[in-house]
Amino acid sequence: EAAVTQSPRNKVAVTGGKVTLSCNQTNNHNNMYWYRQDTGHGLRLIHYSYGAGSTEKGDIPDGYKASRPSQENFSLILELATPSQTSVYFCASGGQGEVTEVFFGKGTRLTVV
Amino acid sequence: GDSVIQMQGQVTLSENDFLFINCTYSTTGYPTLFWYVQYSGEGPQLLLQVTTANNKGSSRGFEATYDKGTTSFHLQKTSVQEIDSAVYYCAMRNMGYKLTFGTGTSLLVDP
């Protein structure tokens, strides 16, 4: 069974603070993704990566950075957190090919106060 | 750019009712289309996928059809059960790594 693990599962941060969300996958997948989930917007892609050392901007990258130091790990970084970044964040991994399944973690609930 | 439109935000049915959820997409070329399901407290998981070559997919009693002429794809189930209560997302992947999702349909099935 493919495994994607996110940490922390819940986080409260202060406005202006730095937040790092971590993701680890044991699937040996090349592709990894960060989405945020908001009511009325569904899942929106923030950043993605197609291998160690690569990061690409998704549809809503402003205010976020990403880091892919290894095949297994993909981090999402909020340098200056704002209340508008309060959301549930999902990490996912997937193999090559358009029909390959993408596996999601259980999500991180971030609240910025 | 690529987009997926999912108009039905909430659907409430009774057990054994028929379910039909519709999505439309916009892209170039020939995408692969997916339906993901998300249960409470979990991440989304793949329910089924439809490639342009097959035009239809099925899993766990759900069936997906794809209409290239109207650039739409549908999820249906003949007889829903309470355990089917979840959020259903349509999604599209086209020529690369990016998976684009619709806004989700929250299904509530009353026993």
Interface residues (C-beta under 8 A of the other chain):
Chain A: V4 N31 Y33 Y35 G40 H41 G42 L43 R44 L45 Y48 Y50 E56 G58 D59 F90 A92 G94 E98 V99 E101 V102 F103 F104 G105 K106 G107
Chain B: G1 Q6 G9 P31 T32 G41 E42 G43 P44 Q45 L46 Q49 T51 Y89 R93 N94 M95 G96 Y97 K98 L99 T100 F101 G102 T103 G104
